[in-house]
Amino acid sequence: MRVTFIWPRSREFPVYERLVPTLTIPYLAALTPPHWEVTFADDNYGEVDLDARPDLVAISVSTMAAVRAYALADAFRARGVPVVLGGWHVSLCPDDGEAASHADAVVVGEADDTWPALLDDFERGRLKPRYVSHNGTDLAGYPRLDRGLLDGRKYLTTNLVQATRGCPYRCSFCSVSALNPKYRRRPVDDVVAEVTRLRGRSLFFIDDNLLVHREYSRRLFAALAPLGKKWIGEVSIDIADDPELLDLAAASGLVGVLVGFESILPQSIGEMNKDQTNAVERYKAQVHALQRRGIGVLAMFTFGFDHDTPDVFERTLAFCDDADIFAASFGILTPFPGTPTFDRLEAEGRIRSRDWQRYDLQHLVHDLPGWTPERLQAAVRDVEARFYGWGSFVRRTWKLRRYPRLVRPASLLLYLVVNLQYVTTFRRRRRALAVPLA
């Protein structure tokens, strides 16, 4: 039996997507019985062969890739190849019938308890139209992954590791907590064993927040320290309020963190169900505390909240300069289906597009008082261009002298790679879309 896993492209001109692979496919492959032959096609590299005839095609669907995923599914089914659709878009829209109309079966939720059962049913000729997970998998049974499926492509790294799953927080715009609020942890020894097996010294923890359970984080960081690895991950900025934990993280090899600040306006922060108390000054102190320990802060900002004022762009750039932000990304609020933000905007009659290709953090898909989509998109492009302009890059680089640990080889290399890659990504995207730099 042969199954082909497909990771559909989310943009016509994939740039970032060609650099960062998915761990979903190696994970699904690890759950697949050994008598199945497994192949992987990364659509961002143009690898999908519509003339292929596997016994089964499985496509993981994100919202922004849904249109492409459905087109691929339809093409294979027209050729007589059965298709299974899963992923977070399918799971966030389980009852609207959209995905089901393009598939022989859909998987809602985690695949751990559904994928092996689906394959068994398929082999018996009893494939059901829908498989629903209980989303409570014990991560002590996390399978051993074969990252060989990812080889042969120009990814920055294939050393992706997951230590925890789910998120107990309830940020209004976030699809993670809407999809999977059950927070679970792998045994520390299992995570360390996996990291030990990885080739090279660098890795990326893909957890949505590696710091939800502080005692677990302490044990994990202490166990990672002797391995001599360097890693980045996504955390909440309040790690900086725990000096002991922060020192452990730095000793474990942490050199960069992705932090979703989203906004520096208190009213907008409150709109997302986050703590808005003294946010800007607190954020600055926290960023400085991280960077003094050689941990670069890669800040993520979102524009398009109801409480955003016209000066939000200037204030965000000023904050980045004052806080000595290591690197940054700038996007537009996207109300992903299934999130509280989508439900609120839908109830208010403000959702203006269900073209999932536009749900990419770069387009305004809902009514926003005082803004047109074109004006907001131009403002965000201008912020990107100004933050990553050569003058800003030189000034940001000069300010690294304030943080001696950030100019150590690992941190400095991360700084150069991330900043130059962002510059390249923005320029290529705009050139591909025939949009001039601001």
TIMARRO-548217 format. One line per 2 residues: number of its first residue (from 1); their letters; for each residue z, y, x of C-alpha. Coordinates in steps of 0.5 Angstrom, whole numbers, plus 500, padded with zeros to 3 digits. Layout:
N
NUM> A> Z:Y:X; ...
//
This chain:
438
1> MR> 500:500:500; 498:507:503
3> VT> 501:514:501; 499:520:503
5> FI> 504:526:503; 501:533:502
7> WP> 504:540:504; 500:545:500
9> RS> 498:552:503; 502:557:500
11> RE> 497:563:502; 489:563:503
13> FP> 491:566:510; 497:562:513
15> VY> 500:564:519; 508:563:519
17> ER> 507:557:515; 503:554:521
19> LV> 508:555:526; 514:552:522
21> PT> 514:545:519; 517:542:513
23> LT> 523:537:514; 521:535:507
25> IP> 515:530:509; 519:526:514
27> YL> 525:526:510; 521:523:504
29> AA> 517:518:509; 524:516:512
31> LT> 526:514:504; 519:510:504
33> PP> 520:502:504; 517:500:511
35> HW> 511:496:508; 508:502:505
37> EV> 503:506:510; 505:513:511
39> TF> 500:519:512; 501:526:512
41> AD> 496:532:511; 499:539:512
43> DN> 494:544:508; 496:550:512
45> YG> 492:546:518; 486:544:513
47> EV> 488:537:513; 487:535:506
49> DL> 481:530:506; 479:529:498
51> DA> 475:523:500; 481:519:502
53> RP> 483:514:498; 490:512:499
55> DL> 494:508:493; 498:514:492
57> VA> 498:522:493; 505:525:493
59> IS> 505:533:493; 511:537:495
61> VS> 511:544:490; 514:551:492
63> TM> 512:556:487; 508:560:491
65> AA> 504:554:493; 504:551:486
67> VR> 496:553:484; 494:550:490
69> AY> 498:544:489; 495:543:482
71> AL> 488:544:484; 489:538:490
73> AD> 492:534:485; 487:535:480
75> AF> 482:533:485; 485:527:487
77> RA> 486:525:480; 479:526:478
79> RG> 477:521:484; 482:516:481
81> VP> 488:517:485; 494:517:482
83> VV> 499:523:484; 506:525:484
85> LG> 509:532:484; 516:534:486
87> GW> 519:540:490; 523:546:488
89> HV> 518:549:483; 517:542:479
91> SL> 525:542:479; 526:549:477
93> CP> 521:548:471; 522:541:469
95> DD> 521:542:461; 515:547:461
97> GE> 510:541:462; 506:545:467
99> AA> 507:540:473; 506:534:468
101> SH> 499:536:466; 497:535:473
103> AD> 500:529:475; 501:522:473
105> AV> 509:523:475; 514:528:476
107> VV> 520:528:480; 526:533:478
109> GE> 531:534:483; 533:530:490
111> AD> 528:525:492; 534:520:495
113> DT> 535:516:488; 528:517:485
115> WP> 523:516:490; 525:509:492
117> AL> 525:507:485; 519:511:483
119> LD> 515:507:489; 518:500:486
121> DF> 516:502:479; 509:504:482
123> ER> 508:497:485; 510:493:479
125> GR> 505:498:475; 510:501:471
127> LK> 510:508:473; 514:513:469
129> PR> 512:520:467; 518:523:470
131> YV> 524:521:475; 530:525:474
133> SH> 535:526:480; 543:526:479
135> NG> 543:531:485; 549:528:488
137> TD> 547:524:494; 552:522:499
139> LA> 549:525:505; 553:520:509
141> GY> 547:515:508; 542:520:511
143> PR> 536:516:513; 534:517:521
145> LD> 527:521:521; 521:520:525
147> RG> 518:527:527; 512:524:529
149> LL> 509:525:523; 509:533:525
151> DG> 506:531:532; 499:534:534
153> RK> 500:541:531; 502:548:534
155> YL> 509:548:531; 514:552:534
157> TT> 518:546:534; 519:540:530
159> NL> 527:540:532; 529:541:525
161> VQ> 536:539:523; 540:539:516
163> AT> 547:538:516; 549:540:509
165> RG> 546:541:503; 546:545:497
167> CP> 550:552:496; 556:554:492
169> YR> 555:561:491; 551:564:485
171> CS> 546:570:488; 542:572:482
173> FC> 535:571:485; 536:565:489
175> SV> 533:559:487; 537:554:492
177> SA> 544:555:488; 540:555:481
179> LN> 537:548:484; 542:545:487
181> PK> 549:548:487; 553:542:489
183> YR> 555:543:496; 555:537:501
185> RR> 556:535:508; 554:530:513
187> PV> 559:527:517; 559:531:524
189> DD> 558:524:528; 551:523:525
191> VV> 549:530:526; 551:530:533
193> AE> 547:523:534; 541:526:531
195> VT> 541:532:535; 542:528:541
197> RL> 536:524:540; 532:530:540
199> RG> 527:532:545; 528:539:549
201> RS> 534:544:548; 532:548:542
203> LF> 533:546:535; 533:550:528
205> FI> 539:548:523; 535:549:516
207> DD> 541:549:512; 542:555:507
209> NL> 549:557:510; 552:553:515
211> LV> 559:556:514; 561:555:507
213> HR> 566:550:509; 569:553:515
215> EY> 573:547:518; 567:543:518
217> SR> 563:548:522; 569:548:527
219> RL> 568:541:528; 561:541:528
221> FA> 561:547:533; 566:543:538
223> AL> 562:537:538; 555:540:539
225> AP> 558:544:545; 558:539:550
227> LG> 550:537:549; 548:544:552
229> KK> 543:545:546; 541:552:544
231> WI> 540:553:536; 539:558:531
233> GE> 541:557:523; 542:561:517
235> VS> 549:563:516; 553:569:512
237> ID> 554:575:516; 562:574:515
239> IA> 562:569:520; 563:575:524
241> DD> 570:576:521; 573:570:524
243> PE> 573:571:532; 575:564:533
245> LL> 569:561:529; 565:566:532
247> DL> 567:564:539; 566:556:537
249> AA> 559:558:535; 557:561:541
251> AS> 560:556:545; 556:551:541
253> GL> 549:554:543; 548:559:537
255> VG> 543:564:540; 540:567:533
257> VL> 542:567:526; 538:569:520
259> VG> 542:573:515; 540:575:508
261> FE> 543:582:507; 537:583:502
263> SI> 540:591:501; 544:596:504
265> LP> 545:600:497; 552:598:494
267> QS> 549:598:487; 543:593:489
269> IG> 548:589:493; 552:588:486
271> EM> 546:587:482; 545:580:486
273> NK> 552:578:485; 554:580:492
275> DQ> 561:583:495; 559:591:495
277> TN> 565:593:498; 564:598:504
279> AV> 558:594:506; 554:598:511
281> ER> 559:600:515; 562:592:515
283> YK> 555:590:516; 554:594:522
285> AQ> 561:592:525; 559:584:524
287> VH> 552:585:527; 555:588:533
289> AL> 560:582:534; 555:577:533
291> QR> 551:580:538; 556:582:543
293> RG> 557:574:544; 549:573:545
295> IG> 547:571:538; 542:575:535
297> VL> 541:577:528; 535:576:525
299> AM> 536:581:518; 532:579:512
301> FT> 531:585:507; 529:585:500
303> FG> 526:591:496; 525:592:488
305> FD> 532:591:485; 533:596:479
307> HD> 538:600:483; 534:601:489
309> TP> 533:609:490; 526:612:493
311> DV> 530:613:500; 532:606:500
313> FE> 526:605:506; 529:610:510
315> RT> 536:608:509; 534:601:511
317> LA> 530:603:517; 536:607:519
319> FC> 541:602:518; 537:597:523
321> DD> 537:602:528; 544:604:528
323> AD> 546:596:528; 541:594:533
325> IF> 538:589:529; 535:584:533
327> AA> 529:582:529; 528:583:521
329> SF> 523:581:515; 522:585:509
331> GI> 520:583:503; 519:584:495
333> LT> 524:581:490; 521:575:487
335> PF> 524:572:481; 523:565:482
337> PG> 523:561:475; 530:558:474
339> TP> 534:563:477; 538:568:473
341> TF> 534:574:476; 528:571:472
343> DR> 532:569:466; 534:576:465
345> LE> 527:579:467; 524:575:462
347> AE> 529:576:456; 528:584:458
349> GR> 520:582:457; 519:585:464
351> IR> 515:579:467; 508:581:468
353> SR> 505:576:472; 506:568:472
355> DW> 500:567:477; 505:563:482
357> QR> 500:565:488; 503:572:487
359> YD> 511:569:488; 510:570:495
361> LQ> 516:575:497; 510:580:498
363> HL> 508:582:491; 511:586:485
365> VH> 511:581:479; 515:585:474
367> DL> 516:592:471; 520:596:476
369> PG> 522:603:473; 518:608:477
371> WT> 514:604:481; 507:601:481
373> PE> 506:594:485; 501:598:489
375> RL> 506:603:491; 512:598:493
377> QA> 507:594:497; 505:600:501
379> AV> 512:602:502; 514:595:504
381> RD> 508:595:509; 510:601:512
383> VE> 517:599:513; 514:593:517
385> AR> 509:597:521; 515:602:523
387> FY> 520:597:525; 515:593:529
389> GW> 511:599:532; 511:599:539
391> GS> 515:605:540; 521:602:536
393> FV> 520:595:540; 521:599:546
395> RR> 527:602:544; 530:596:541
397> TW> 529:592:547; 532:598:551
399> KL> 538:598:547; 539:590:549
401> RR> 543:593:555; 549:594:550
403> YP> 549:587:550; 549:583:556
405> RL> 549:576:553; 543:578:549
407> VR> 539:578:556; 541:571:558
409> PA> 535:567:558; 535:563:552
411> SL> 537:569:547; 532:574:551
413> LL> 526:569:550; 528:568:543
415> YL> 528:576:542; 521:576:545
417> VV> 518:570:541; 521:573:534
419> NL> 519:580:535; 512:579:538
421> QY> 511:573:533; 513:578:527
423> VT> 508:583:530; 502:578:531
425> TF> 504:575:524; 504:582:520
427> RR> 497:584:524; 494:578:522
429> RR> 496:578:515; 493:585:514
431> RA> 487:584:518; 485:577:514
433> LA> 487:581:507; 483:587:510
435> VP> 489:591:509; 490:597:514
437> LA> 496:598:518; 500:603:516
//
